[in-house]
């Protein structure tokens, strides 16, 4: 499964490991806390105060399985605890409890989101496949430009040697 954090690191407080870089520890499962902390970090950087490290904490979810011993879904009783920590469910509960929206309003939004996802998925699957030569065009512009330069006879190492790489 991997090495535990305690065995791998002298300090498990990652947000303190930047030496002279300030850090923040954030509950990564709280959407609003993450949003506000990110705004603070962005303002800090834009004010010229240098970088800031953010450690977003969240549970390690064992699905999809990483090894053969995890090939079975967890019992539903264990899953219910995770559902209480689901960031989307927490935000929905907070919105309903603070009268920002109603359960019905959230259900309507869910339907609209599912319809948009379905429409987008249908569009993506109906779109024709790109020719093999075009697959990497938008992945890495630098690699594409270097490949193009080599194709027209350029060289990365010595400009006097045409076509060499």
Phi, psi and omega per residue, in radians:
X1 nan -0.449 -3.102
X2 2.185 3.018 -3.121
X3 -1.538 2.388 3.134
X4 -1.153 2.705 -3.130
X5 -1.046 -0.706 -3.103
X6 -1.089 -0.616 3.142
X7 -1.427 -0.453 -3.023
X8 -1.586 -0.388 -3.018
X9 -2.306 2.447 3.090
X10 -1.195 -0.579 3.114
X11 -2.178 2.154 3.125
X12 -1.554 -0.037 3.072
X13 -1.524 1.455 -3.047
X14 -1.041 -0.578 -3.097
X15 -1.185 -0.228 3.110
X16 -1.740 -0.021 -2.992
X17 -1.505 0.077 -3.126
X18 -1.452 0.184 -3.098
X19 0.970 -1.617 -3.090
X20 -1.729 0.136 3.098
X21 -1.713 2.169 3.127
X22 -1.147 2.665 -3.116
X23 -2.414 2.747 3.128
X24 -2.292 2.422 3.022
X25 -1.805 2.253 -3.030
X26 -2.248 2.466 3.006
X27 -1.275 1.801 -3.083
X28 -1.183 -0.147 3.134
X29 -1.631 -0.053 3.135
X30 -1.854 1.801 -3.040
X31 -0.989 -0.782 -3.076
X32 -1.223 -0.649 3.111
X33 -1.141 -0.750 3.104
X34 -1.075 -0.764 -3.133
X35 -1.067 -0.850 -3.099
X36 -1.180 -0.675 3.124
X37 -1.165 -0.669 3.108
X38 -1.139 -0.697 3.075
X39 -1.065 -0.764 3.132
X40 -1.086 -0.790 -3.120
X41 -1.121 -0.710 3.127
X42 -1.131 -0.753 3.115
X43 -1.104 -0.697 3.106
X44 -1.020 -0.838 -3.124
X45 -1.194 -0.744 -3.130
X46 -1.168 -0.426 3.119
X47 -1.394 0.019 3.099
X48 1.414 0.341 -3.124
X49 -1.547 0.089 3.111
X50 1.620 -3.081 -3.100
X51 -1.294 2.888 3.067
X52 -2.480 2.414 -3.106
X53 -1.691 2.314 3.095
X54 -2.063 2.173 3.040
X55 -1.807 1.944 3.128
X56 -1.702 1.971 -3.087
X57 -1.593 2.460 3.088
X58 -2.745 2.856 -3.131
X59 -1.274 2.648 3.043
X60 -1.522 2.055 -3.119
X61 -1.670 2.207 -3.057
X62 -1.475 0.448 3.129
X63 -2.328 2.257 0.122
X64 -1.239 2.735 -3.053
X65 -1.148 2.498 3.108
X66 -1.790 -0.197 3.098
X67 -2.611 2.910 -3.021
X68 -1.075 -0.537 -3.103
X69 -1.222 -0.193 -3.120
X70 -1.831 0.285 -3.015
X71 -1.244 -0.010 3.125
X72 -1.960 2.524 3.086
X73 -1.098 2.573 3.093
X74 -1.183 2.652 3.083
X75 -1.003 2.612 -3.066
X76 -1.053 -0.509 3.108
X77 -1.105 -0.682 3.109
X78 -1.260 -0.526 -3.114
X79 -1.262 -0.494 -3.089
X80 -1.139 -0.567 3.089
X81 -1.156 -0.654 3.112
X82 -1.171 -0.639 -3.125
X83 -1.094 -0.592 3.110
X84 -1.190 -0.380 -3.140
X85 -1.791 0.075 3.133
X86 -1.139 2.167 -3.075
X87 -1.038 -0.611 -3.136
X88 -1.217 -0.748 3.121
X89 -1.140 -0.704 3.111
X90 -1.079 -0.739 3.127
X91 -1.155 -0.744 3.109
X92 -1.057 -0.797 3.123
X93 -1.064 -0.755 -3.135
X94 -1.106 -0.722 -3.134
X95 -1.142 -0.701 3.125
X96 -1.222 -0.773 -3.112
X97 -1.129 -0.483 3.136
X98 -1.744 0.274 3.093
X99 0.968 0.597 3.054
X100 -1.392 -0.600 3.093
X101 -2.651 3.060 3.109
X102 -1.938 2.931 3.093
X103 -1.066 -0.681 3.130
X104 -1.113 -0.725 3.106
X105 -1.077 -0.698 3.105
X106 -1.167 -0.666 3.118
X107 -1.133 -0.697 3.087
X108 -1.084 -0.742 3.119
X109 -1.108 -0.735 3.103
X110 -1.019 -0.749 3.130
X111 -1.089 -0.798 3.133
X112 -1.083 -0.731 -3.141
X113 -1.131 -0.784 3.123
X114 -1.083 -0.683 3.098
X115 -1.124 -0.724 3.136
X116 -1.153 -0.715 3.114
X117 -1.102 -0.769 3.141
X118 -1.096 -0.766 3.117
X119 -1.097 -0.728 3.122
X120 -1.149 -0.724 3.119
X121 -1.120 -0.712 3.108
X122 -1.136 -0.722 3.104
X123 -1.070 -0.763 -3.106
X124 -1.150 -0.681 -3.123
X125 -1.356 -0.430 3.133
X126 -1.457 -0.347 -3.121
X127 -1.175 2.379 -3.134
X128 -1.148 2.634 3.119
X129 -1.256 2.570 3.093
X130 -1.280 2.641 3.013
X131 -1.094 2.609 -3.079
X132 -0.954 -0.646 -3.110
X133 -1.139 -0.384 -3.081
X134 -1.708 -0.050 -3.023
X135 -1.046 -0.647 -3.067
X136 -1.689 0.127 -3.042
X137 -1.016 -0.705 -3.019
X138 -1.828 0.138 -3.132
X139 -1.374 -0.904 -3.083
X140 -2.498 1.826 -3.071
X141 -1.081 -0.634 -3.126
X142 -1.128 -0.819 3.117
X143 -1.059 -0.733 3.135
X144 -1.082 -0.777 -3.138
X145 -1.139 -0.702 3.105
X146 -1.127 -0.723 3.111
X147 -1.094 -0.748 3.128
X148 -1.100 -0.728 3.140
X149 -1.082 -0.708 3.126
X150 -1.175 -0.676 -3.128
X151 -1.120 -0.557 -3.132
X152 -1.621 0.132 3.030
X153 1.786 0.189 3.104
X154 -1.389 3.059 3.141
X155 -2.517 2.490 3.109
X156 -1.451 -0.595 -3.014
X157 -1.558 -0.832 -3.088
X158 -2.441 1.935 -3.089
X159 -1.044 -0.397 -3.108
X160 -1.321 -0.331 -3.137
X161 -1.673 1.673 -3.097
X162 -1.183 2.355 3.054
X163 1.398 -0.068 3.134
X164 -1.569 2.720 -3.113
X165 -2.138 nan nan
